[in-house]
Amino acid sequence: MFHRQAVTDIIRWYQQPQRKPLVIRGARQVGKTTAVRLAGAQLGIPVIEINLERHAELETLFRRYQIDELLFNFALITGEQITPNKPLILFLDEAQATPAAYACLRYFWEDMPNLAVILTGSLLDQVLNDYKLPSPVGRIEPYFMGALRFDEFLQAIGADKELRALDMLTASNMHLIPDSLHEKLLGLVRRYTLTGGMPHCVQLGLDTGFSHADILKYQTSLLQTYRDDFAKYRGSQTALTLNAFFNGILGQVGQQFSHKQANELAITSSGDNRQLNTAIEHFLAARLFYRVLHSQADAVPLGAETKIRISKFLFIDIGLLLAAQGIPAQSILQAPLEMAGRGTLAEQFVGQQLLYAKPAYINPELYYWQPPKAEGQAEVDFLYTHGNEIIPVEVKAGSSGTIKSLQSFVFKKQAKRAVRISSAKPSVDKLEAKSNGQGRPFQLLNIPFYLVNRLDALLGSTTGNAP
């Protein structure tokens, strides 16, 4: 099994002199359990694993916060003695089956602070929304885990030379990248698009020489697993209704999802808006979809001024999206990514990287921008914060694509820098945004898809001062 950043992060968490219980959130099959096991193996300590789906009888003890009794029961279940100062990781997996375990983390921290405890559960957030249990606020350390980013994918497949090359690039020298390396990296972007970032898909690719037929078979199976989970969702909706909403939102990925689109989806799915909104909350809690919210973009944090009724959706993974929408592999191999799937795949690729660009203890969130209709038609795909600076990000077809939306944002928000992402070679341009005879100079970073994971470093290597 290949290495992931999550393994390094868990090891660092364990080695802290004072560590709170770690709660790892992420969708099913993103690699949460494997990361914990690998971290334990690299630390050389046992991982005492309790699958709470198999031990529902522990719910009563968790609700009574009987830590000593819980540890004794864990020892009986695993045959391993558990003491607070013993070097080990107590791993409570599938915690959605026993939601009281989450509330009990407060007492693990207060009564046994030396005991290393990790809790995970793919449907945990859904269950916690329904159960009225006390939350261990301030007594846990959150960790959010998604599919492999593109840079993690390169590390997993052994593309070390390409990774080192990417590390050498800055805003001032990236335009010097050789054509041969540029094309090779775009080829790896296409491979990542077809494979996706789900850990088993990547491992399957390594084991089969990236046989697309084998990877697609697993992706299809995993999508069905997600659909099978609908029966576990709480509420009055049937799995059939949830499946209809799921398919409808899949078809809307990357597109603006307004009240009008919501009404149409509800009607075509034989439901209503209330049912649709409930379904969306279920999907978001399961981390199958991510909502990209509209922001006024006046100041950081971007979430201070949002419009939930106007949003876009991203799926959990680009490879799974490809499989779910039935997009043929040939369309990825024969055209630039921004041209495939009507631009949806390119936006999914960029969004998927930006979602997990920040430290893993921050809940992934993304925003986009568009002005009021009275001020003209414009839409900036994503907003990226670099310190207190808000930078508009557009996914465009090549270096010649129009950037009217970026220029509109630059002028209205007095931005100094903007980013255009495409399959073209990287460069930095000095431009001027114009409106009503007035101009605003700004710096445009043109970066290819393979540099999205390096966006923060690239922004840090340039001042953004326009002439």
C-alpha positions as CSV (number, residue, x, y, z in Angstrom):
1,M,0.0,0.0,0.0
2,F,1.3,3.5,-0.9
3,H,1.9,6.3,1.5
4,R,-0.5,9.1,2.1
5,Q,-0.2,12.5,3.8
6,A,-2.9,11.4,6.3
7,V,-0.4,8.7,7.6
8,T,2.2,11.4,8.3
9,D,-0.4,13.6,10.0
10,I,-1.6,10.8,12.3
11,I,2.0,10.1,13.3
12,R,2.6,13.7,14.1
13,W,-0.7,13.8,16.1
14,Y,0.4,10.7,18.1
15,Q,3.8,12.3,18.9
16,Q,2.4,15.5,20.3
17,P,3.0,15.8,24.1
18,Q,-0.6,16.7,24.6
19,R,-3.0,15.2,22.1
20,K,-6.8,15.3,22.1
21,P,-8.8,12.4,20.6
22,L,-8.6,12.6,16.8
23,V,-11.9,12.4,14.9
24,I,-11.3,11.6,11.2
25,R,-14.2,12.5,8.9
26,G,-14.5,11.3,5.3
27,A,-16.7,9.4,2.9
28,R,-16.7,5.7,2.7
29,Q,-13.6,4.2,1.1
30,V,-11.4,7.3,1.2
31,G,-8.8,5.3,3.2
32,K,-9.5,6.3,6.8
33,T,-9.0,2.9,8.4
34,T,-6.0,2.0,6.3
35,A,-4.3,5.3,7.2
36,V,-4.7,4.6,10.9
37,R,-3.3,1.1,10.5
38,L,-0.4,2.3,8.5
39,A,0.4,5.0,11.0
40,G,0.4,2.4,13.8
41,A,2.7,0.1,11.8
42,Q,5.2,2.9,11.1
43,L,5.1,4.0,14.8
44,G,5.7,0.4,15.8
45,I,2.8,0.4,18.2
46,P,-0.4,-1.8,18.3
47,V,-3.7,-0.4,17.0
48,I,-6.5,-1.7,19.2
49,E,-9.3,-1.7,16.7
50,I,-13.0,-1.7,17.8
51,N,-15.5,-1.9,15.0
52,L,-18.6,-0.4,16.7
53,E,-21.0,-1.8,14.1
54,R,-20.1,-5.3,15.4
55,H,-20.4,-4.3,19.1
56,A,-23.7,-2.4,19.5
57,E,-23.9,-3.6,23.1
58,L,-21.2,-1.0,24.0
59,E,-23.7,1.9,23.4
60,T,-25.0,1.7,27.0
61,L,-21.5,2.0,28.4
62,F,-20.7,4.9,26.1
63,R,-23.9,6.7,27.2
64,R,-22.9,6.3,30.9
65,Y,-19.4,7.5,30.1
66,Q,-17.9,4.5,32.0
67,I,-14.4,4.8,30.7
68,D,-12.9,2.0,32.9
69,E,-15.6,-0.4,32.0
70,L,-15.3,0.4,28.3
71,L,-11.5,-0.3,28.4
72,F,-12.1,-3.6,30.2
73,N,-14.7,-4.6,27.5
74,F,-12.3,-3.5,24.8
75,A,-9.6,-5.7,26.3
76,L,-12.1,-8.7,26.4
77,I,-13.0,-8.1,22.8
78,T,-9.5,-7.8,21.4
79,G,-7.5,-9.8,24.0
80,E,-5.2,-6.8,24.4
81,Q,-4.7,-5.1,27.8
82,I,-5.3,-1.3,27.5
83,T,-3.9,1.1,30.0
84,P,-3.7,4.9,29.7
85,N,0.2,5.1,29.5
86,K,0.7,2.1,27.3
87,P,2.0,3.0,23.8
88,L,-0.9,2.1,21.5
89,I,-3.8,3.7,19.5
90,L,-7.3,2.9,20.6
91,F,-9.2,3.0,17.3
92,L,-13.0,3.3,17.4
93,D,-14.2,2.6,13.8
94,E,-17.7,2.8,12.3
95,A,-18.8,5.2,15.1
96,Q,-22.1,6.0,13.3
97,A,-23.4,2.7,14.7
98,T,-22.8,4.0,18.3
99,P,-23.1,7.8,18.2
100,A,-22.6,8.0,22.0
101,A,-19.0,7.1,21.4
102,Y,-18.5,10.6,19.9
103,A,-19.9,12.3,23.0
104,C,-17.8,10.1,25.2
105,L,-14.5,11.4,23.7
106,R,-14.7,14.3,26.2
107,Y,-14.2,11.9,29.1
108,F,-11.4,10.0,27.4
109,W,-9.6,13.4,27.1
110,E,-10.4,14.5,30.7
111,D,-10.0,11.2,32.5
112,M,-7.2,9.6,30.4
113,P,-5.4,12.3,28.5
114,N,-2.4,10.0,27.8
115,L,-4.5,7.5,26.0
116,A,-4.3,8.0,22.2
117,V,-7.9,7.7,20.8
118,I,-9.0,7.9,17.2
119,L,-12.6,7.8,16.1
120,T,-14.0,7.5,12.5
121,G,-17.3,6.8,10.8
122,S,-18.3,7.4,7.2
123,L,-21.9,8.3,8.1
124,L,-21.1,9.9,11.5
125,D,-22.2,13.4,10.7
126,Q,-25.6,12.2,9.5
127,V,-26.2,10.3,12.8
128,L,-25.0,13.2,15.0
129,N,-27.5,15.5,13.3
130,D,-30.3,13.3,14.5
131,Y,-29.1,12.4,18.0
132,K,-29.3,15.0,20.7
133,L,-26.1,14.2,22.4
134,P,-23.6,16.6,24.0
135,S,-20.7,17.5,21.7
136,P,-17.1,17.3,23.0
137,V,-16.4,20.9,21.9
138,G,-12.7,21.8,22.6
139,R,-11.9,18.2,23.6
140,I,-11.3,16.7,20.2
141,E,-9.0,17.4,17.2
142,P,-10.9,17.2,13.8
143,Y,-9.3,15.8,10.7
144,F,-10.9,15.8,7.2
145,M,-9.9,13.2,4.7
146,G,-10.8,13.0,1.0
147,A,-9.7,11.2,-2.1
148,L,-6.0,11.4,-3.1
149,R,-5.0,14.8,-4.5
150,F,-3.1,14.9,-7.8
151,D,0.2,15.3,-6.0
152,E,-0.5,12.4,-3.7
153,F,-1.4,10.4,-6.8
154,L,2.0,11.2,-8.3
155,Q,3.7,10.0,-5.2
156,A,1.7,6.8,-5.1
157,I,2.6,5.8,-8.6
158,G,6.2,6.6,-8.1
159,A,6.4,9.7,-10.3
160,D,9.2,11.1,-8.0
161,K,11.1,12.8,-10.8
162,E,8.0,14.7,-11.9
163,L,7.2,15.7,-8.3
164,R,10.7,17.1,-7.8
165,A,10.4,19.1,-11.0
166,L,7.1,20.6,-9.8
167,D,8.8,21.5,-6.5
168,M,11.4,23.5,-8.5
169,L,8.8,25.7,-10.3
170,T,8.0,29.2,-9.1
171,A,6.0,32.0,-10.7
172,S,9.2,33.5,-12.1
173,N,10.6,30.3,-13.7
174,M,7.6,28.1,-14.5
175,H,7.4,29.5,-18.1
176,L,10.7,27.7,-18.8
177,I,9.2,24.2,-18.4
178,P,10.2,22.0,-21.4
179,D,7.4,21.1,-23.8
180,S,8.2,17.4,-23.3
181,L,7.8,17.6,-19.5
182,H,4.6,19.7,-19.9
183,E,3.0,17.1,-22.1
184,K,4.1,14.2,-19.8
185,L,2.5,16.0,-16.8
186,L,-0.7,16.6,-18.8
187,G,-0.7,12.8,-19.6
188,L,-0.5,12.1,-15.9
189,V,-3.4,14.5,-15.3
190,R,-5.4,12.4,-17.8
191,R,-4.4,9.2,-16.0
192,Y,-5.5,10.7,-12.7
193,T,-8.8,11.8,-14.3
194,L,-9.5,8.2,-15.5
195,T,-8.3,6.6,-12.3
196,G,-9.6,9.1,-9.7
197,G,-8.2,9.5,-6.2
198,M,-10.1,6.7,-4.4
199,P,-7.3,4.6,-2.8
200,H,-8.4,1.2,-4.0
201,C,-8.7,2.6,-7.6
202,V,-5.1,3.8,-7.4
203,Q,-3.9,0.5,-6.0
204,L,-5.9,-1.4,-8.6
205,G,-4.2,0.8,-11.3
206,L,-0.8,0.0,-9.9
207,D,-1.6,-3.8,-9.8
208,T,-3.1,-4.0,-13.3
209,G,-1.0,-1.5,-15.3
210,F,-3.9,1.0,-15.1
211,S,-6.4,-1.2,-16.9
212,H,-9.3,1.1,-17.3
213,A,-11.7,-1.8,-17.6
214,D,-10.7,-3.1,-14.1
215,I,-10.8,0.3,-12.6
216,L,-14.2,1.2,-14.1
217,K,-15.6,-2.1,-12.8
218,Y,-14.6,-1.2,-9.2
219,Q,-15.8,2.4,-9.6
220,T,-19.2,1.1,-10.7
221,S,-19.3,-1.2,-7.7
222,L,-18.3,1.6,-5.3
223,L,-21.1,3.8,-6.7
224,Q,-23.6,1.1,-6.1
225,T,-22.3,0.8,-2.5
226,Y,-23.0,4.4,-2.0
227,R,-26.5,3.9,-3.3
228,D,-27.0,0.9,-1.0
229,D,-26.2,3.1,1.9
230,F,-29.3,5.2,1.2
231,A,-31.3,2.7,3.0
232,K,-29.3,3.6,6.2
233,Y,-30.1,7.3,5.9
234,R,-32.5,8.4,8.6
235,G,-35.8,10.0,7.7
236,S,-38.9,9.1,5.7
237,Q,-37.5,9.2,2.2
238,T,-37.2,5.9,0.4
239,A,-33.9,4.7,-1.2
240,L,-35.6,5.0,-4.6
241,T,-36.3,8.7,-4.0
242,L,-32.8,9.3,-2.7
243,N,-31.4,7.5,-5.8
244,A,-33.4,9.8,-8.1
245,F,-32.1,12.9,-6.3
246,F,-28.5,11.5,-6.3
247,N,-28.6,11.0,-10.1
248,G,-30.1,14.4,-10.7
249,I,-27.4,16.2,-8.7
250,L,-24.7,14.2,-10.5
251,G,-26.0,15.7,-13.7
252,Q,-25.7,19.2,-12.2
253,V,-22.1,19.0,-11.1
254,G,-20.2,22.2,-11.9
255,Q,-23.3,24.0,-12.9
256,Q,-25.2,26.7,-11.0
257,F,-27.9,25.1,-8.9
258,S,-30.5,27.8,-8.3
259,H,-34.1,27.6,-7.1
260,K,-35.2,27.0,-10.7
261,Q,-32.9,24.0,-11.1
262,A,-34.0,22.7,-7.7
263,N,-37.7,22.9,-8.7
264,E,-37.0,21.0,-12.0
265,L,-35.1,18.3,-10.2
266,A,-37.7,17.8,-7.5
267,I,-40.5,17.5,-10.2
268,T,-38.6,15.1,-12.4
269,S,-37.7,13.0,-9.3
270,S,-41.3,12.8,-8.3
271,G,-40.6,14.7,-5.1
272,D,-40.8,18.2,-3.7
273,N,-38.3,20.9,-2.6
274,R,-38.4,19.9,1.1
275,Q,-37.5,16.3,0.2
276,L,-34.8,17.5,-2.1
277,N,-33.2,19.7,0.5
278,T,-33.3,16.9,3.0
279,A,-31.6,14.6,0.5
280,I,-28.9,17.2,-0.2
281,E,-28.2,17.5,3.5
282,H,-27.8,13.7,3.7
283,F,-25.4,13.7,0.7
284,L,-23.3,16.5,2.1
285,A,-23.1,14.8,5.5
286,A,-22.0,11.6,3.9
287,R,-19.4,13.7,1.9
288,L,-20.5,12.4,-1.4
289,F,-21.0,15.9,-2.7
290,Y,-19.5,19.2,-1.7
291,R,-21.4,22.5,-2.1
292,V,-19.6,25.4,-3.7
293,L,-21.4,28.5,-2.2
294,H,-21.8,31.9,-3.7
295,S,-19.8,34.6,-1.8
296,Q,-19.9,38.4,-2.1
297,A,-16.1,38.2,-1.8
298,D,-15.8,41.5,0.1
299,A,-13.6,40.2,2.8
300,V,-12.1,37.1,4.4
301,P,-13.6,34.8,5.6
302,L,-15.6,34.1,2.5
303,G,-18.3,32.3,4.4
304,A,-19.4,35.4,6.1
305,E,-21.4,36.6,3.1
306,T,-22.9,33.6,1.3
307,K,-26.1,32.7,-0.5
308,I,-27.1,29.1,0.1
309,R,-29.9,29.3,-2.5
310,I,-27.3,29.9,-5.2
311,S,-24.6,27.2,-5.3
312,K,-22.8,24.6,-7.3
313,F,-21.9,21.0,-6.5
314,L,-18.8,18.9,-6.8
315,F,-18.7,15.1,-6.5
316,I,-16.5,13.2,-4.1
317,D,-14.0,12.2,-6.8
318,I,-13.3,12.9,-10.5
319,G,-12.8,9.2,-11.5
320,L,-16.2,8.3,-9.9
321,L,-17.8,11.2,-11.6
322,L,-16.5,10.0,-14.9
323,A,-17.9,6.5,-14.2
324,A,-21.2,7.8,-12.9
325,Q,-21.8,10.1,-16.0
326,G,-20.7,7.4,-18.4
327,I,-18.1,9.6,-20.1
328,P,-16.0,7.4,-22.4
329,A,-12.3,7.2,-21.7
330,Q,-11.6,8.2,-25.3
331,S,-13.0,11.7,-24.7
332,I,-10.3,12.2,-22.0
333,L,-7.5,10.8,-24.1
334,Q,-8.3,12.7,-27.3
335,A,-9.0,16.3,-26.0
336,P,-7.8,18.8,-23.4
337,L,-9.4,18.2,-20.0
338,E,-11.2,21.5,-20.2
339,M,-13.0,20.4,-23.3
340,A,-14.1,17.0,-22.0
341,G,-17.6,16.5,-20.5
342,R,-18.6,20.1,-21.5
343,G,-16.0,21.5,-19.0
344,T,-17.5,19.6,-16.0
345,L,-14.5,17.4,-15.5
346,A,-12.0,20.3,-15.6
347,E,-14.0,22.1,-12.9
348,Q,-14.3,18.9,-10.8
349,F,-10.5,18.4,-11.1
350,V,-9.7,21.9,-9.9
351,G,-12.3,22.0,-7.2
352,Q,-11.2,18.6,-5.9
353,Q,-7.7,19.9,-5.5
354,L,-8.7,23.2,-3.9
355,L,-11.1,21.5,-1.4
356,Y,-8.2,19.8,0.3
357,A,-5.5,22.6,-0.3
358,K,-5.8,23.9,3.2
359,P,-4.6,22.0,6.4
360,A,-6.6,18.9,7.1
361,Y,-8.0,20.2,10.4
362,I,-10.0,22.7,8.4
363,N,-13.4,21.6,7.2
364,P,-13.2,21.7,3.3
365,E,-15.1,24.5,1.8
366,L,-15.2,26.3,-1.5
367,Y,-16.8,29.5,-2.9
368,Y,-17.5,31.1,-6.2
369,W,-18.6,34.6,-7.3
370,Q,-21.0,36.3,-9.6
371,P,-22.3,39.9,-9.5
372,P,-25.9,40.8,-9.3
373,K,-27.8,40.3,-12.6
374,A,-28.2,44.1,-12.9
375,E,-24.5,44.5,-13.1
376,G,-24.0,42.1,-16.0
377,Q,-23.3,38.4,-16.6
378,A,-20.2,37.0,-15.1
379,E,-19.1,34.0,-13.0
380,V,-15.8,33.2,-11.4
381,D,-15.5,29.4,-11.0
382,F,-13.7,29.5,-7.6
383,L,-12.4,31.9,-5.0
384,Y,-9.0,31.2,-3.3
385,T,-7.7,32.9,-0.2
386,H,-4.0,33.6,0.2
387,G,-3.7,35.3,3.6
388,N,-6.3,38.1,3.5
389,E,-6.2,38.3,-0.3
390,I,-9.1,37.0,-2.3
391,I,-8.0,35.6,-5.7
392,P,-10.4,34.7,-8.5
393,V,-9.8,31.4,-10.2
394,E,-11.2,30.5,-13.6
395,V,-10.9,27.2,-15.5
396,K,-10.6,28.0,-19.2
397,A,-9.9,26.4,-22.6
398,G,-6.3,27.3,-23.3
399,S,-4.4,30.6,-22.9
400,S,-6.6,32.3,-25.6
401,G,-9.8,31.8,-23.7
402,T,-11.7,35.0,-22.7
403,I,-11.4,36.2,-19.1
404,K,-14.3,38.7,-18.9
405,S,-15.4,37.3,-15.6
406,L,-12.0,37.5,-14.1
407,Q,-11.6,41.1,-15.3
408,S,-15.1,41.9,-13.9
409,F,-14.0,40.6,-10.5
410,V,-10.7,42.4,-10.6
411,F,-12.3,45.7,-11.4
412,K,-15.3,45.4,-8.9
413,K,-13.2,44.0,-6.0
414,Q,-10.0,45.9,-6.8
415,A,-8.1,42.6,-6.9
416,K,-4.3,42.6,-7.7
417,R,-4.1,39.0,-9.0
418,A,-6.2,36.4,-10.8
419,V,-5.6,32.8,-11.8
420,R,-6.5,31.0,-15.1
421,I,-6.2,27.2,-15.2
422,S,-6.0,25.3,-18.5
423,S,-3.9,22.8,-20.4
424,A,-1.7,25.6,-21.7
425,K,1.9,26.1,-20.5
426,P,2.4,28.2,-17.4
427,S,3.1,32.0,-17.6
428,V,2.5,35.3,-15.8
429,D,0.9,38.2,-17.7
430,K,0.5,41.8,-16.7
431,L,-3.0,42.9,-17.8
432,E,-5.5,45.7,-17.3
433,A,-9.2,45.2,-16.4
434,K,-11.3,47.9,-18.0
435,S,-14.8,49.2,-17.2
436,N,-16.5,52.5,-18.3
437,G,-13.3,53.9,-19.6
438,Q,-11.4,53.2,-16.3
439,G,-8.6,50.6,-15.9
440,R,-7.3,48.4,-13.1
441,P,-3.9,46.8,-13.7
442,F,-3.5,43.2,-12.4
443,Q,-1.3,40.1,-12.6
444,L,-2.7,37.0,-14.3
445,L,-1.2,33.6,-13.4
446,N,-1.8,31.1,-16.2
447,I,-1.2,27.6,-14.7
448,P,-1.8,24.1,-16.1
449,F,-3.8,21.5,-14.2
450,Y,-0.7,19.8,-12.8
451,L,0.2,23.0,-10.9
452,V,-3.1,23.4,-9.0
453,N,-1.7,21.7,-5.9
454,R,1.2,24.3,-6.0
455,L,-1.1,27.3,-6.2
456,D,-0.4,28.6,-2.7
457,A,3.4,28.3,-3.2
458,L,3.2,30.0,-6.6
459,L,1.2,32.9,-5.1
460,G,3.8,33.1,-2.4
461,S,6.6,33.4,-4.9
462,T,5.1,36.5,-6.6
463,T,4.1,39.8,-5.1
464,G,1.2,40.5,-7.5
465,N,2.4,44.1,-8.1
466,A,1.1,45.3,-11.4
467,P,2.9,47.9,-13.5
